[in-house]
């Protein structure tokens, strides 16, 4: 899960595994695999950074192979 901020300033968390696309035009719009859209204050690069960090944290939980 990644912590984001709606345009009205209210924070929320989003399951990063459900993200299909992230666009910045000029607001950052996140589209999920089910078609839902979220417009957030964070930049496209910030959303990418948070998503990558989330994925890294999940991989740390896996036992070594």
C-alpha positions as YAML, in Angstrom:
chain: A
units: angstrom
residues:
- id: 1
  name: UNK
  ca: [0.00, 0.00, 0.00]
- id: 2
  name: UNK
  ca: [1.21, 3.51, -0.75]
- id: 3
  name: UNK
  ca: [0.15, 6.70, 1.03]
- id: 4
  name: UNK
  ca: [-1.14, 9.44, -1.30]
- id: 5
  name: UNK
  ca: [-3.02, 12.74, -1.01]
- id: 6
  name: UNK
  ca: [-6.24, 13.71, -2.76]
- id: 7
  name: UNK
  ca: [-6.46, 17.21, -4.27]
- id: 8
  name: UNK
  ca: [-8.62, 18.29, -1.31]
- id: 9
  name: UNK
  ca: [-5.72, 17.44, 1.05]
- id: 10
  name: UNK
  ca: [-7.17, 14.22, 2.49]
- id: 11
  name: UNK
  ca: [-4.64, 11.38, 2.70]
- id: 12
  name: UNK
  ca: [-5.50, 7.84, 1.62]
- id: 13
  name: UNK
  ca: [-3.71, 4.59, 0.89]
- id: 14
  name: UNK
  ca: [-3.78, 2.77, -2.41]
- id: 15
  name: UNK
  ca: [-2.84, -0.79, -3.28]
- id: 16
  name: UNK
  ca: [0.07, -0.19, -5.67]
- id: 17
  name: UNK
  ca: [-0.42, -3.63, -7.21]
- id: 18
  name: UNK
  ca: [-3.69, -2.44, -8.77]
- id: 19
  name: UNK
  ca: [-2.18, 0.50, -10.70]
- id: 20
  name: UNK
  ca: [-2.51, 0.23, -14.48]
- id: 21
  name: UNK
  ca: [-1.29, 3.71, -15.51]
- id: 22
  name: UNK
  ca: [-0.09, 6.98, -13.99]
- id: 23
  name: UNK
  ca: [-0.34, 10.17, -16.05]
- id: 24
  name: UNK
  ca: [0.50, 13.80, -15.34]
- id: 25
  name: UNK
  ca: [-1.56, 16.31, -17.32]
- id: 26
  name: UNK
  ca: [-1.14, 18.62, -15.27]
- id: 27
  name: UNK
  ca: [-2.62, 16.81, -12.25]
- id: 28
  name: UNK
  ca: [-1.41, 13.29, -11.56]
- id: 29
  name: UNK
  ca: [-4.11, 10.78, -12.50]
- id: 30
  name: UNK
  ca: [-3.85, 7.14, -11.46]
- id: 31
  name: UNK
  ca: [-5.93, 4.53, -13.29]
- id: 32
  name: UNK
  ca: [-6.44, 1.16, -11.65]
- id: 33
  name: UNK
  ca: [-6.87, -2.18, -13.42]
- id: 34
  name: UNK
  ca: [-10.63, -2.04, -12.67]
- id: 35
  name: UNK
  ca: [-10.95, 1.37, -14.39]
- id: 36
  name: UNK
  ca: [-11.23, 3.52, -11.25]
- id: 37
  name: UNK
  ca: [-9.38, 6.85, -11.37]
- id: 38
  name: UNK
  ca: [-7.70, 8.85, -8.62]
- id: 39
  name: UNK
  ca: [-6.34, 12.38, -8.94]
- id: 40
  name: UNK
  ca: [-3.56, 13.07, -6.44]
- id: 41
  name: UNK
  ca: [-1.28, 15.91, -5.34]
- id: 42
  name: UNK
  ca: [1.89, 13.84, -5.71]
- id: 43
  name: UNK
  ca: [3.85, 14.09, -8.95]
- id: 44
  name: UNK
  ca: [4.15, 11.22, -11.38]
- id: 45
  name: UNK
  ca: [7.74, 10.65, -10.21]
- id: 46
  name: UNK
  ca: [6.67, 10.55, -6.55]
- id: 47
  name: UNK
  ca: [4.00, 7.93, -7.30]
- id: 48
  name: UNK
  ca: [6.56, 5.85, -9.21]
- id: 49
  name: UNK
  ca: [9.05, 6.15, -6.34]
- id: 50
  name: UNK
  ca: [6.46, 5.09, -3.76]
- id: 51
  name: UNK
  ca: [5.32, 2.16, -5.93]
- id: 52
  name: UNK
  ca: [8.88, 0.92, -6.49]
- id: 53
  name: UNK
  ca: [9.66, 1.20, -2.78]
- id: 54
  name: UNK
  ca: [6.48, -0.75, -1.99]
- id: 55
  name: UNK
  ca: [7.57, -3.53, -4.36]
- id: 56
  name: UNK
  ca: [11.02, -3.62, -2.77]
- id: 57
  name: UNK
  ca: [9.51, -3.91, 0.69]
- id: 58
  name: UNK
  ca: [7.44, -6.90, -0.46]
- id: 59
  name: UNK
  ca: [10.46, -8.67, -1.91]
- id: 60
  name: UNK
  ca: [12.28, -8.29, 1.41]
- id: 61
  name: UNK
  ca: [9.58, -10.47, 2.98]
- id: 62
  name: UNK
  ca: [10.30, -13.41, 0.66]
- id: 63
  name: UNK
  ca: [12.60, -16.15, 1.94]
- id: 64
  name: UNK
  ca: [15.86, -16.54, -0.03]
- id: 65
  name: UNK
  ca: [15.59, -18.99, -2.90]
...
